[in-house]
């Protein structure tokens, strides 16, 4: 069975690290992005089942992602 693929997007590295550690422990495949633009680039190359996106980020807010 394939792992559920998650994309975590946040400009705070600490939050990304904590979420990634918790979710990887649950056997999810997790990829990280530190900006909305980076998230769009990653998502264009890989399909994801779910994205968890910070709503307040510089340059591009989570709603725009």
Secondary structure, 3 states (H helix, E strand, C coil): CCCCEEEEECCCHHHHHHHHHHHHHCCCEEEEECCHHHHHHHHHHCCCCEEEECCCCCCCCCCCC
